[in-house]
Amino acid sequence: MDMRLTAPMAAQAVWQPFQAWSALLDLPRQHSTMASHAACAMFSGFEAMRGIQEKAARQALQHHGEAVARLQGRCGPMDVLSIQLDLVRYDLEAAAAYWQQLAAAALQMQARVAACGCELIDSDKLLEACAAFETH
């Protein structure tokens, strides 16, 4: 039998407790890093949501302010009805866009938080350590 083939197999069969314990003892650090990274992703998402809210409020203030200016001027009953209908149309469109943008930001934040667990945990090292303890 060729020694080049059996030597790596024999090396894998040797249990190295210090290496296995080292990987397991590193797990709290990895977990803390992942939790902090997920918190950063969450706070970034909240910041994006707050920006969407600010933009929607600013646009609504501007549109309703223009309606107030038109209503303060000289206008007949049909003009008042037209302004009111314009406000209703704007409010419905703005609300739909607002909730759509907010949902997109929430989904993006959720995806970033979920990705944190996959990126930061050294799963290969952890699986090797668990396998070493299972066999011994």
N, CA, C and O atoms as a GROMACS GRO file, in nm:
protein
  544
    1MET      N    1   0.083  -0.117   0.000
    1MET     CA    2   0.000   0.000   0.000
    1MET      C    3   0.088   0.124   0.000
    1MET      O    4   0.193   0.128   0.065
    2ASP      N    5   0.047   0.225  -0.072
    2ASP     CA    6   0.123   0.348  -0.087
    2ASP      C    7   0.114   0.431   0.041
    2ASP      O    8   0.003   0.460   0.088
    3MET      N    9   0.227   0.470   0.099
    3MET     CA   10   0.232   0.545   0.225
    3MET      C   11   0.178   0.687   0.208
    3MET      O   12   0.132   0.748   0.305
    4ARG      N   13   0.184   0.739   0.087
    4ARG     CA   14   0.131   0.874   0.066
    4ARG      C   15  -0.019   0.877   0.084
    4ARG      O   16  -0.075   0.981   0.120
    5LEU      N   17  -0.085   0.765   0.059
    5LEU     CA   18  -0.230   0.760   0.075
    5LEU      C   19  -0.270   0.729   0.219
    5LEU      O   20  -0.371   0.782   0.266
    6THR      N   21  -0.195   0.646   0.289
    6THR     CA   22  -0.233   0.607   0.425
    6THR      C   23  -0.191   0.709   0.529
    6THR      O   24  -0.256   0.719   0.633
    7ALA      N   25  -0.086   0.785   0.506
    7ALA     CA   26  -0.039   0.882   0.605
    7ALA      C   27  -0.143   0.991   0.634
    7ALA      O   28  -0.165   1.021   0.751
    8PRO      N   29  -0.207   1.052   0.533
    8PRO     CA   30  -0.309   1.152   0.565
    8PRO      C   31  -0.428   1.091   0.638
    8PRO      O   32  -0.487   1.156   0.724
    9MET      N   33  -0.464   0.968   0.604
    9MET     CA   34  -0.578   0.904   0.670
    9MET      C   35  -0.544   0.876   0.816
    9MET      O   36  -0.630   0.891   0.903
   10ALA      N   37  -0.422   0.836   0.845
   10ALA     CA   38  -0.381   0.809   0.982
   10ALA      C   39  -0.374   0.938   1.062
   10ALA      O   40  -0.407   0.939   1.181
   11ALA      N   41  -0.333   1.046   0.999
   11ALA     CA   42  -0.324   1.174   1.069
   11ALA      C   43  -0.463   1.224   1.106
   11ALA      O   44  -0.480   1.287   1.211
   12GLN      N   45  -0.562   1.198   1.023
   12GLN     CA   46  -0.698   1.241   1.052
   12GLN      C   47  -0.759   1.160   1.165
   12GLN      O   48  -0.846   1.210   1.237
   13ALA      N   49  -0.717   1.038   1.182
   13ALA     CA   50  -0.774   0.952   1.284
   13ALA      C   51  -0.723   0.984   1.423
   13ALA      O   52  -0.785   0.943   1.521
   14VAL      N   53  -0.613   1.056   1.436
   14VAL     CA   54  -0.556   1.090   1.566
   14VAL      C   55  -0.639   1.203   1.628
   14VAL      O   56  -0.664   1.306   1.565
   15TRP      N   57  -0.681   1.180   1.751
   15TRP     CA   58  -0.762   1.280   1.820
   15TRP      C   59  -0.673   1.384   1.883
   15TRP      O   60  -0.580   1.352   1.956
   16GLN      N   61  -0.702   1.510   1.855
   16GLN     CA   62  -0.623   1.620   1.909
   16GLN      C   63  -0.714   1.701   2.002
   16GLN      O   64  -0.782   1.793   1.956
   17PRO      N   65  -0.715   1.668   2.131
   17PRO     CA   66  -0.809   1.733   2.222
   17PRO      C   67  -0.788   1.884   2.237
   17PRO      O   68  -0.886   1.957   2.252
   18PHE      N   69  -0.665   1.930   2.232
   18PHE     CA   70  -0.641   2.074   2.248
   18PHE      C   71  -0.700   2.153   2.131
   18PHE      O   72  -0.754   2.262   2.149
   19GLN      N   73  -0.687   2.096   2.013
   19GLN     CA   74  -0.742   2.164   1.895
   19GLN      C   75  -0.894   2.164   1.901
   19GLN      O   76  -0.958   2.263   1.867
   20ALA      N   77  -0.953   2.053   1.945
   20ALA     CA   78  -1.098   2.045   1.955
   20ALA      C   79  -1.150   2.143   2.061
   20ALA      O   80  -1.248   2.213   2.038
   21TRP      N   81  -1.084   2.146   2.178
   21TRP     CA   82  -1.126   2.238   2.283
   21TRP      C   83  -1.105   2.384   2.240
   21TRP      O   84  -1.186   2.470   2.274
   22SER      N   85  -1.000   2.410   2.168
   22SER     CA   86  -0.973   2.545   2.121
   22SER      C   87  -1.086   2.595   2.033
   22SER      O   88  -1.130   2.710   2.045
   23ALA      N   89  -1.133   2.509   1.944
   23ALA     CA   90  -1.243   2.548   1.855
   23ALA      C   91  -1.371   2.573   1.935
   23ALA      O   92  -1.444   2.668   1.907
   24LEU      N   93  -1.398   2.489   2.033
   24LEU     CA   94  -1.519   2.507   2.113
   24LEU      C   95  -1.509   2.629   2.204
   24LEU      O   96  -1.609   2.699   2.224
   25LEU      N   97  -1.392   2.656   2.257
   25LEU     CA   98  -1.376   2.772   2.344
   25LEU      C   99  -1.379   2.903   2.266
   25LEU      O  100  -1.402   3.009   2.324
   26ASP      N  101  -1.357   2.897   2.136
   26ASP     CA  102  -1.365   3.016   2.052
   26ASP      C  103  -1.509   3.048   2.014
   26ASP      O  104  -1.537   3.156   1.962
   27LEU      N  105  -1.600   2.957   2.040
   27LEU     CA  106  -1.740   2.976   2.002
   27LEU      C  107  -1.804   3.099   2.067
   27LEU      O  108  -1.875   3.172   1.998
   28PRO      N  109  -1.783   3.126   2.197
   28PRO     CA  110  -1.843   3.248   2.254
   28PRO      C  111  -1.797   3.377   2.186
   28PRO      O  112  -1.876   3.469   2.168
   29ARG      N  113  -1.670   3.383   2.148
   29ARG     CA  114  -1.621   3.502   2.078
   29ARG      C  115  -1.690   3.516   1.944
   29ARG      O  116  -1.731   3.626   1.905
   30GLN      N  117  -1.702   3.403   1.873
   30GLN     CA  118  -1.768   3.406   1.743
   30GLN      C  119  -1.915   3.446   1.759
   30GLN      O  120  -1.968   3.522   1.679
   31HIS      N  121  -1.978   3.393   1.863
   31HIS     CA  122  -2.120   3.424   1.887
   31HIS      C  123  -2.137   3.573   1.919
   31HIS      O  124  -2.230   3.636   1.868
   32SER      N  125  -2.050   3.627   2.001
   32SER     CA  126  -2.057   3.769   2.035
   32SER      C  127  -2.033   3.856   1.913
   32SER      O  128  -2.099   3.958   1.895
   33THR      N  129  -1.939   3.817   1.830
   33THR     CA  130  -1.911   3.891   1.706
   33THR      C  131  -2.033   3.888   1.615
   33THR      O  132  -2.071   3.991   1.558
   34MET      N  133  -2.093   3.770   1.601
   34MET     CA  134  -2.210   3.757   1.515
   34MET      C  135  -2.326   3.842   1.569
   34MET      O  136  -2.394   3.908   1.491
   35ALA      N  137  -2.348   3.840   1.701
   35ALA     CA  138  -2.457   3.918   1.759
   35ALA      C  139  -2.434   4.068   1.740
   35ALA      O  140  -2.528   4.141   1.709
   36SER      N  141  -2.312   4.113   1.757
   36SER     CA  142  -2.282   4.255   1.736
   36SER      C  143  -2.297   4.294   1.590
   36SER      O  144  -2.346   4.402   1.559
   37HIS      N  145  -2.254   4.207   1.502
   37HIS     CA  146  -2.268   4.233   1.358
   37HIS      C  147  -2.416   4.239   1.321
   37HIS      O  148  -2.457   4.324   1.242
   38ALA      N  149  -2.496   4.150   1.376
   38ALA     CA  150  -2.641   4.149   1.349
   38ALA      C  151  -2.706   4.276   1.405
   38ALA      O  152  -2.795   4.332   1.342
   39ALA      N  153  -2.662   4.320   1.522
   39ALA     CA  154  -2.715   4.443   1.580
   39ALA      C  155  -2.682   4.563   1.490
   39ALA      O  156  -2.766   4.650   1.470
   40CYS      N  157  -2.561   4.566   1.436
   40CYS     CA  158  -2.524   4.674   1.344
   40CYS      C  159  -2.612   4.673   1.220
   40CYS      O  160  -2.656   4.779   1.173
   41ALA      N  161  -2.639   4.555   1.167
   41ALA     CA  162  -2.727   4.544   1.050
   41ALA      C  163  -2.868   4.592   1.085
   41ALA      O  164  -2.933   4.658   1.004
   42MET      N  165  -2.914   4.558   1.204
   42MET     CA  166  -3.048   4.599   1.247
   42MET      C  167  -3.054   4.751   1.264
   42MET      O  168  -3.150   4.815   1.218
   43PHE      N  169  -2.955   4.810   1.329
   43PHE     CA  170  -2.955   4.954   1.349
   43PHE      C  171  -2.943   5.029   1.217
   43PHE      O  172  -3.002   5.136   1.200
   44SER      N  173  -2.867   4.974   1.125
   44SER     CA  174  -2.858   5.034   0.992
   44SER      C  175  -2.994   5.030   0.922
   44SER      O  176  -3.032   5.126   0.854
   45GLY      N  177  -3.066   4.920   0.939
   45GLY     CA  178  -3.200   4.909   0.883
   45GLY      C  179  -3.296   5.009   0.945
   45GLY      O  180  -3.378   5.069   0.875
   46PHE      N  181  -3.287   5.027   1.077
   46PHE     CA  182  -3.372   5.126   1.144
   46PHE      C  183  -3.341   5.267   1.094
   46PHE      O  184  -3.431   5.349   1.078
   47GLU      N  185  -3.214   5.293   1.069
   47GLU     CA  186  -3.173   5.423   1.017
   47GLU      C  187  -3.233   5.446   0.877
   47GLU      O  188  -3.279   5.555   0.846
   48ALA      N  189  -3.232   5.342   0.794
   48ALA     CA  190  -3.291   5.352   0.660
   48ALA      C  191  -3.442   5.376   0.670
   48ALA      O  192  -3.498   5.455   0.595
   49MET      N  193  -3.507   5.306   0.764
   49MET     CA  194  -3.651   5.325   0.782
   49MET      C  195  -3.682   5.467   0.829
   49MET      O  196  -3.779   5.529   0.784
   50ARG      N  197  -3.599   5.518   0.918
   50ARG     CA  198  -3.619   5.655   0.966
   50ARG      C  199  -3.602   5.754   0.852
   50ARG      O  200  -3.675   5.853   0.845
   51GLY      N  201  -3.509   5.730   0.762
   51GLY     CA  202  -3.493   5.816   0.646
   51GLY      C  203  -3.616   5.815   0.556
   51GLY      O  204  -3.656   5.918   0.502
   52ILE      N  205  -3.676   5.697   0.540
   52ILE     CA  206  -3.798   5.686   0.460
   52ILE      C  207  -3.910   5.766   0.526
   52ILE      O  208  -3.986   5.835   0.458
   53GLN      N  209  -3.922   5.756   0.658
   53GLN     CA  210  -4.025   5.830   0.731
   53GLN      C  211  -4.004   5.980   0.718
   53GLN      O  212  -4.100   6.055   0.696
   54GLU      N  213  -3.880   6.025   0.732
   54GLU     CA  214  -3.851   6.168   0.719
   54GLU      C  215  -3.887   6.221   0.580
   54GLU      O  216  -3.946   6.328   0.567
   55LYS      N  217  -3.851   6.145   0.479
   55LYS     CA  218  -3.879   6.186   0.341
   55LYS      C  219  -4.029   6.193   0.317
   55LYS      O  220  -4.077   6.288   0.256
   56ALA      N  221  -4.104   6.094   0.365
   56ALA     CA  222  -4.249   6.093   0.347
   56ALA      C  223  -4.314   6.210   0.421
   56ALA      O  224  -4.404   6.274   0.368
   57ALA      N  225  -4.268   6.238   0.542
   57ALA     CA  226  -4.324   6.350   0.619
   57ALA      C  227  -4.294   6.484   0.551
   57ALA      O  228  -4.379   6.572   0.545
   58ARG      N  229  -4.172   6.498   0.500
   58ARG     CA  230  -4.132   6.622   0.432
   58ARG      C  231  -4.219   6.645   0.308
   58ARG      O  232  -4.266   6.756   0.284
   59GLN      N  233  -4.239   6.540   0.229
   59GLN     CA  234  -4.320   6.553   0.107
   59GLN      C  235  -4.466   6.582   0.141
   59GLN      O  236  -4.530   6.662   0.073
   60ALA      N  237  -4.519   6.516   0.245
   60ALA     CA  238  -4.659   6.541   0.285
   60ALA      C  239  -4.676   6.684   0.335
   60ALA      O  240  -4.775   6.749   0.304
   61LEU      N  241  -4.579   6.732   0.412
   61LEU     CA  242  -4.584   6.869   0.461
   61LEU      C  243  -4.587   6.968   0.345
   61LEU      O  244  -4.664   7.063   0.345
   62GLN      N  245  -4.502   6.945   0.247
   62GLN     CA  246  -4.497   7.034   0.131
   62GLN      C  247  -4.630   7.031   0.054
   62GLN      O  248  -4.683   7.136   0.019
   63HIS      N  249  -4.682   6.913   0.029
   63HIS     CA  250  -4.804   6.900  -0.050
   63HIS      C  251  -4.924   6.962   0.024
   63HIS      O  252  -5.004   7.034  -0.035
   64HIS      N  253  -4.936   6.932   0.153
   64HIS     CA  254  -5.048   6.988   0.229
   64HIS      C  255  -5.032   7.139   0.248
   64HIS      O  256  -5.131   7.211   0.253
   65GLY      N  257  -4.908   7.186   0.259
   65GLY     CA  258  -4.886   7.330   0.267
   65GLY      C  259  -4.932   7.401   0.141
   65GLY      O  260  -4.990   7.510   0.148
   66GLU      N  261  -4.906   7.341   0.027
   66GLU     CA  262  -4.952   7.398  -0.100
   66GLU      C  263  -5.105   7.400  -0.105
   66GLU      O  264  -5.164   7.494  -0.157
   67ALA      N  265  -5.168   7.295  -0.052
   67ALA     CA  266  -5.314   7.290  -0.050
   67ALA      C  267  -5.369   7.401   0.040
   67ALA      O  268  -5.470   7.464   0.007
   68VAL      N  269  -5.305   7.425   0.154
   68VAL     CA  270  -5.347   7.532   0.244
   68VAL      C  271  -5.337   7.667   0.173
   68VAL      O  272  -5.428   7.750   0.182
   69ALA      N  273  -5.229   7.688   0.102
   69ALA     CA  274  -5.211   7.814   0.030
   69ALA      C  275  -5.320   7.833  -0.075
   69ALA      O  276  -5.370   7.944  -0.092
   70ARG      N  277  -5.356   7.727  -0.144
   70ARG     CA  278  -5.463   7.738  -0.245
   70ARG      C  279  -5.598   7.761  -0.180
   70ARG      O  280  -5.681   7.836  -0.233
   71LEU      N  281  -5.623   7.697  -0.064
   71LEU     CA  282  -5.751   7.715   0.004
   71LEU      C  283  -5.764   7.854   0.066
   71LEU      O  284  -5.875   7.905   0.078
   72GLN      N  285  -5.654   7.914   0.105
   72GLN     CA  286  -5.659   8.048   0.164
   72GLN      C  287  -5.688   8.155   0.058
   72GLN      O  288  -5.737   8.263   0.090
   73GLY      N  289  -5.658   8.123  -0.065
   73GLY     CA  290  -5.687   8.217  -0.173
   73GLY      C  291  -5.836   8.214  -0.208
   73GLY      O  292  -5.916   8.146  -0.144
   74ARG      N  293  -5.868   8.288  -0.307
   74ARG     CA  294  -6.007   8.294  -0.350
   74ARG      C  295  -6.038   8.170  -0.433
   74ARG      O  296  -5.977   8.148  -0.537
   75CYS      N  297  -6.134   8.089  -0.386
   75CYS     CA  298  -6.170   7.969  -0.460
   75CYS      C  299  -6.317   7.937  -0.437
   75CYS      O  300  -6.373   7.963  -0.330
   76GLY      N  301  -6.377   7.879  -0.539
   76GLY     CA  302  -6.518   7.842  -0.533
   76GLY      C  303  -6.536   7.700  -0.481
   76GLY      O  304  -6.438   7.632  -0.450
   77PRO      N  305  -6.661   7.655  -0.472
   77PRO     CA  306  -6.690   7.521  -0.421
   77PRO      C  307  -6.624   7.410  -0.504
   77PRO      O  308  -6.579   7.309  -0.448
   78MET      N  309  -6.618   7.428  -0.634
   78MET     CA  310  -6.555   7.326  -0.719
   78MET      C  311  -6.403   7.323  -0.697
   78MET      O  312  -6.341   7.217  -0.703
   79ASP      N  313  -6.346   7.438  -0.672
   79ASP     CA  314  -6.202   7.444  -0.642
   79ASP      C  315  -6.170   7.373  -0.510
   79ASP      O  316  -6.071   7.301  -0.499
   80VAL      N  317  -6.257   7.395  -0.410
   80VAL     CA  318  -6.238   7.329  -0.280
   80VAL      C  319  -6.246   7.178  -0.298
   80VAL      O  320  -6.164   7.104  -0.244
   81LEU      N  321  -6.346   7.133  -0.373
   81LEU     CA  322  -6.361   6.990  -0.398
   81LEU      C  323  -6.240   6.935  -0.474
   81LEU      O  324  -6.192   6.826  -0.443
   82SER      N  325  -6.191   7.009  -0.570
   82SER     CA  326  -6.074   6.966  -0.647
   82SER      C  327  -5.950   6.955  -0.557
   82SER      O  328  -5.873   6.860  -0.568
   83ILE      N  329  -5.933   7.052  -0.469
   83ILE     CA  330  -5.818   7.048  -0.377
   83ILE      C  331  -5.830   6.930  -0.282
   83ILE      O  332  -5.731   6.861  -0.255
   84GLN      N  333  -5.950   6.906  -0.231
   84GLN     CA  334  -5.971   6.793  -0.140
   84GLN      C  335  -5.945   6.660  -0.211
   84GLN      O  336  -5.883   6.570  -0.154
   85LEU      N  337  -5.994   6.648  -0.334
   85LEU     CA  338  -5.970   6.525  -0.409
   85LEU      C  339  -5.821   6.505  -0.439
   85LEU      O  340  -5.770   6.393  -0.437
   86ASP      N  341  -5.754   6.616  -0.467
   86ASP     CA  342  -5.609   6.608  -0.490
   86ASP      C  343  -5.537   6.560  -0.364
   86ASP      O  344  -5.443   6.481  -0.372
   87LEU      N  345  -5.579   6.609  -0.248
   87LEU     CA  346  -5.518   6.565  -0.122
   87LEU      C  347  -5.544   6.417  -0.095
   87LEU      O  348  -5.455   6.345  -0.051
   88VAL      N  349  -5.665   6.372  -0.122
   88VAL     CA  350  -5.698   6.230  -0.103
   88VAL      C  351  -5.614   6.144  -0.197
   88VAL      O  352  -5.557   6.043  -0.155
   89ARG      N  353  -5.606   6.184  -0.323
   89ARG     CA  354  -5.526   6.109  -0.420
   89ARG      C  355  -5.380   6.105  -0.376
   89ARG      O  356  -5.317   5.999  -0.377
   90TYR      N  357  -5.327   6.220  -0.338
   90TYR     CA  358  -5.187   6.225  -0.295
   90TYR      C  359  -5.165   6.138  -0.172
   90TYR      O  360  -5.069   6.061  -0.167
   91ASP      N  361  -5.253   6.148  -0.073
   91ASP     CA  362  -5.236   6.071   0.051
   91ASP      C  363  -5.239   5.921   0.025
   91ASP      O  364  -5.161   5.847   0.084
   92LEU      N  365  -5.329   5.876  -0.063
   92LEU     CA  366  -5.336   5.733  -0.094
   92LEU      C  367  -5.210   5.686  -0.167
   92LEU      O  368  -5.154   5.581  -0.135
   93GLU      N  369  -5.167   5.763  -0.266
   93GLU     CA  370  -5.045   5.726  -0.340
   93GLU      C  371  -4.922   5.731  -0.250
   93GLU      O  372  -4.837   5.641  -0.255
   94ALA      N  373  -4.912   5.834  -0.168
   94ALA     CA  374  -4.797   5.848  -0.080
   94ALA      C  375  -4.795   5.737   0.025
   94ALA      O  376  -4.689   5.685   0.058
   95ALA      N  377  -4.912   5.702   0.077
   95ALA     CA  378  -4.918   5.594   0.177
   95ALA      C  379  -4.876   5.461   0.116
   95ALA      O  380  -4.803   5.384   0.178
   96ALA      N  381  -4.922   5.434  -0.006
   96ALA     CA  382  -4.884   5.308  -0.072
   96ALA      C  383  -4.733   5.304  -0.096
   96ALA      O  384  -4.668   5.202  -0.072
   97ALA      N  385  -4.677   5.415  -0.144
   97ALA     CA  386  -4.532   5.419  -0.168
   97ALA      C  387  -4.454   5.408  -0.037
   97ALA      O  388  -4.351   5.342  -0.032
   98TYR      N  389  -4.504   5.474   0.067
   98TYR     CA  390  -4.437   5.471   0.197
   98TYR      C  391  -4.430   5.328   0.251
   98TYR      O  392  -4.323   5.283   0.292
   99TRP      N  393  -4.543   5.258   0.251
   99TRP     CA  394  -4.544   5.122   0.306
   99TRP      C  395  -4.462   5.026   0.219
   99TRP      O  396  -4.400   4.933   0.271
  100GLN      N  397  -4.461   5.049   0.089
  100GLN     CA  398  -4.379   4.965   0.001
  100GLN      C  399  -4.231   4.986   0.030
  100GLN      O  400  -4.155   4.890   0.039
  101GLN      N  401  -4.190   5.110   0.044
  101GLN     CA  402  -4.049   5.140   0.075
  101GLN      C  403  -4.010   5.089   0.213
  101GLN      O  404  -3.900   5.038   0.232
  102LEU      N  405  -4.101   5.102   0.309
  102LEU     CA  406  -4.074   5.055   0.445
  102LEU      C  407  -4.060   4.903   0.447
  102LEU      O  408  -3.973   4.849   0.515
  103ALA      N  409  -4.148   4.834   0.373
  103ALA     CA  410  -4.140   4.687   0.366
  103ALA      C  411  -4.010   4.643   0.299
  103ALA      O  412  -3.947   4.546   0.342
  104ALA      N  413  -3.969   4.713   0.194
  104ALA     CA  414  -3.844   4.678   0.126
  104ALA      C  415  -3.724   4.698   0.219
  104ALA      O  416  -3.633   4.615   0.221
  105ALA      N  417  -3.725   4.806   0.296
  105ALA     CA  418  -3.616   4.830   0.391
  105ALA      C  419  -3.615   4.724   0.501
  105ALA      O  420  -3.508   4.679   0.543
  106ALA      N  421  -3.733   4.683   0.547
  106ALA     CA  422  -3.740   4.579   0.650
  106ALA      C  423  -3.690   4.445   0.597
  106ALA      O  424  -3.620   4.373   0.668
  107LEU      N  425  -3.726   4.412   0.474
  107LEU     CA  426  -3.679   4.286   0.416
  107LEU      C  427  -3.527   4.288   0.395
  107LEU      O  428  -3.460   4.188   0.417
  108GLN      N  429  -3.476   4.401   0.354
  108GLN     CA  430  -3.331   4.413   0.335
  108GLN      C  431  -3.259   4.400   0.470
  108GLN      O  432  -3.154   4.336   0.479
  109MET      N  433  -3.316   4.461   0.574
  109MET     CA  434  -3.257   4.450   0.706
  109MET      C  435  -3.261   4.305   0.754
  109MET      O  436  -3.164   4.255   0.810
  110GLN      N  437  -3.373   4.239   0.733
  110GLN     CA  438  -3.387   4.099   0.775
  110GLN      C  439  -3.285   4.010   0.703
  110GLN      O  440  -3.226   3.921   0.764
  111ALA      N  441  -3.265   4.034   0.575
  111ALA     CA  442  -3.168   3.955   0.500
  111ALA      C  443  -3.026   3.978   0.552
  111ALA      O  444  -2.947   3.884   0.561
  112ARG      N  445  -2.994   4.103   0.587
  112ARG     CA  446  -2.861   4.132   0.641
  112ARG      C  447  -2.839   4.066   0.776
  112ARG      O  448  -2.732   4.012   0.804
  113VAL      N  449  -2.942   4.069   0.860
  113VAL     CA  450  -2.930   4.006   0.993
  113VAL      C  451  -2.915   3.855   0.978
  113VAL      O  452  -2.833   3.794   1.046
  114ALA      N  453  -2.993   3.796   0.889
  114ALA     CA  454  -2.984   3.651   0.868
  114ALA      C  455  -2.849   3.611   0.810
  114ALA      O  456  -2.796   3.505   0.843
  115ALA      N  457  -2.793   3.695   0.726
  115ALA     CA  458  -2.663   3.664   0.665
  115ALA      C  459  -2.549   3.669   0.767
  115ALA      O  460  -2.445   3.607   0.746
  116CYS      N  461  -2.569   3.741   0.875
  116CYS     CA  462  -2.463   3.753   0.977
  116CYS      C  463  -2.424   3.617   1.033
  116CYS      O  464  -2.306   3.591   1.054
  117GLY      N  465  -2.521   3.532   1.059
  117GLY     CA  466  -2.492   3.401   1.115
  117GLY      C  467  -2.413   3.314   1.019
  117GLY      O  468  -2.328   3.236   1.062
  118CYS      N  469  -2.440   3.327   0.893
  118CYS     CA  470  -2.371   3.244   0.794
  118CYS      C  471  -2.229   3.293   0.769
  118CYS      O  472  -2.139   3.213   0.743
  119GLU      N  473  -2.207   3.423   0.778
  119GLU     CA  474  -2.077   3.479   0.745
  119GLU      C  475  -1.974   3.464   0.856
  119GLU      O  476  -1.856   3.440   0.828
  120LEU      N  477  -2.016   3.478   0.980
  120LEU     CA  478  -1.918   3.497   1.087
  120LEU      C  479  -1.883   3.372   1.167
  120LEU      O  480  -1.776   3.367   1.227
  121ILE      N  481  -1.969   3.274   1.169
  121ILE     CA  482  -1.937   3.152   1.244
  121ILE      C  483  -1.850   3.063   1.157
  121ILE      O  484  -1.885   3.033   1.043
  122ASP      N  485  -1.738   3.022   1.210
  122ASP     CA  486  -1.648   2.931   1.138
  122ASP      C  487  -1.704   2.790   1.155
  122ASP      O  488  -1.658   2.714   1.240
  123SER      N  489  -1.802   2.756   1.074
  123SER     CA  490  -1.875   2.630   1.091
  123SER      C  491  -1.787   2.508   1.064
  123SER      O  492  -1.807   2.404   1.126
  124ASP      N  493  -1.692   2.519   0.974
  124ASP     CA  494  -1.604   2.404   0.947
  124ASP      C  495  -1.523   2.368   1.072
  124ASP      O  496  -1.513   2.251   1.109
  125LYS      N  497  -1.467   2.469   1.135
  125LYS     CA  498  -1.388   2.446   1.256
  125LYS      C  499  -1.477   2.388   1.367
  125LYS      O  500  -1.435   2.298   1.440
  126LEU      N  501  -1.598   2.441   1.379
  126LEU     CA  502  -1.690   2.395   1.482
  126LEU      C  503  -1.735   2.252   1.456
  126LEU      O  504  -1.742   2.172   1.550
  127LEU      N  505  -1.764   2.218   1.332
  127LEU     CA  506  -1.805   2.082   1.299
  127LEU      C  507  -1.693   1.982   1.323
  127LEU      O  508  -1.717   1.871   1.369
  128GLU      N  509  -1.571   2.022   1.292
  128GLU     CA  510  -1.456   1.934   1.319
  128GLU      C  511  -1.442   1.908   1.468
  128GLU      O  512  -1.416   1.795   1.510
  129ALA      N  513  -1.460   2.012   1.548
  129ALA     CA  514  -1.448   1.995   1.693
  129ALA      C  515  -1.558   1.905   1.747
  129ALA      O  516  -1.532   1.819   1.831
  130CYS      N  517  -1.679   1.923   1.699
  130CYS     CA  518  -1.790   1.838   1.743
  130CYS      C  519  -1.767   1.694   1.702
  130CYS      O  520  -1.793   1.601   1.779
  131ALA      N  521  -1.720   1.675   1.581
  131ALA     CA  522  -1.693   1.539   1.533
  131ALA      C  523  -1.583   1.474   1.616
  131ALA      O  524  -1.589   1.354   1.643
  132ALA      N  525  -1.483   1.551   1.656
  132ALA     CA  526  -1.374   1.496   1.738
  132ALA      C  527  -1.427   1.451   1.873
  132ALA      O  528  -1.382   1.348   1.925
  133PHE      N  529  -1.520   1.524   1.930
  133PHE     CA  530  -1.575   1.485   2.060
  133PHE      C  531  -1.671   1.368   2.047
  133PHE      O  532  -1.682   1.287   2.139
  134GLU      N  533  -1.740   1.357   1.936
  134GLU     CA  534  -1.833   1.245   1.916
  134GLU      C  535  -1.760   1.113   1.902
  134GLU      O  536  -1.809   1.010   1.947
  135THR      N  537  -1.644   1.115   1.842
  135THR     CA  538  -1.572   0.989   1.820
  135THR      C  539  -1.494   0.947   1.943
  135THR      O  540  -1.452   0.832   1.951
  136HIS      N  541  -1.472   1.037   2.039
  136HIS     CA  542  -1.392   1.002   2.157
  136HIS      C  543  -1.468   1.027   2.282
  136HIS      O  544  -1.416   1.003   2.392
   0.00000   0.00000   0.00000
